Amino acid sequence: MNETMTPPPEWCAGTDLDNFVLLLNGLKQSLDQDLRDGPRPAAAGDR
């Protein structure tokens, strides 16, 4: 992935974009952790 970032267009600059990026980063970290932890045991109610 290209590490250089161009600034966002004026219409999407601001806190909404920042919050969205933080959300995506958090989801990525959570997924990375889940992949490192391996499969979880099935819940008691699963068949």
N, C-alpha and C positions, 0 to 999 in steps of 0.2 A: 504494500500500500504506500502511496506517496505521502511522505512525512511533511512536505510543505503544504500549508493550507492557505488558501486565498480567503480574504475576509468575506463574510456572507453579504448578500445584497442588503441594501438599506431596509427593505420591507421585512426582513426576517431577523435583523439584528436585535439583540435585547435579551431580556431575562427568560422569555419563553424558549428561545433556542438554547440558551445556556442550561436551563432545567432539563430540556429534552436530551442534550448531550450527556448530562450527569446521569440521567435515568438509563440511557443506553450503556454507559460505562458500568453502572451498578449491575445491570442485567448481565453484561459480559463477565464481570467478576464472579457473579453468582453461578453462571453456567460453567466457568472455568473450575470453580470450587467443586461443583457437582460432578464434573468429569473426573477430577482428581480423586474424589471420594469413592467413585465406583457405584455400581447399582445398589439401591437400597432394598432391604427386605420388603416383601409384600405386606401391605396392611392386613390386619386381622379380618376385615370385612371383604377383602378381595377374593374372588373365586378363581 
